């Protein structure tokens, strides 16, 4: 059973300093009595030593009060700023997912109308670009929804990673099925996760195929369990994730000069970490290996 630290850290600075003062005074008296007993003194305690000790504890309690008050104010300001930032992000995400998506649906509708009226090849190519761009934006809105709906609490559910991987491969788009996909999976691989773990797993397979335009593109995946950890490795022979994008994920920060080109990589990272797992990207000239690690579960939910 885990202890809840909130009752301690939510106390006022005056209460913390008072508690420190009481404990300190009790320790001063107890130590002085112990010293008197060890030294064999006829008097069980020394009023001078106790007075000096109490003075030191009293002075230090003022320092404790000032320090706790300072950090409490900083924590309150940081909490307020975080709540404001979270509210802004939620509003922006909701606006993007609803308003922008509705506008994109309008653009797609007009694109369908134009397609019936255009007869030259160049115009059709431009229209195809418009359609592809709007579809990409709609896909991003769906990924934002997945991230927004994810639960940040501890995950104690169990899912079979073998089943999740098979369903991810079966769900690949038809235009991506020309890739060679090979699987090395155990019969079952139960992990501590909920159903949302399917999103990062599917994203890994889709990225491995979508960013590889080689006619001989291939993807190999295997699941292994070692002790308390179950690992999914997905290898591809594509161009690999650029080092600057991997550096962004390692630093967990985007800047105007350093940013990831797709929200998909962030989705993989965030969603795995919400499940208590970790992600690692290794890229070479021969392709990319993505490793997802999860906590193993000893038995199935029905077992």
Secondary structure, 3 states (H helix, E strand, C coil): CCCCCHHHHCCCHHHHHHHHHHHHHHHHHHHHHHHHHHHCCCCCCCHHHHHHHHHHHHHHHHHHHHHHHHHHHHHHHHHHHHHHHHHHHHHHHHHHHHHHHHHHHHHHHHHHHHHHHCCCHHHHHHHHHHHHHHHHHHHHHHHHHHHHHCCCCCCCCEEEHHHHHHHHHHCCCHHHCCCEEEEECCCCCEEECCCCHHHHHHHHHHHHHHCCCCCCCEEEEEEEEECCEEEEEEEECCCCCCHHHHHHHHHCCCECCECCCCHHHHHHHHHHHHCCCEEEEEEECCEEEEEEEEEECCCCCCC
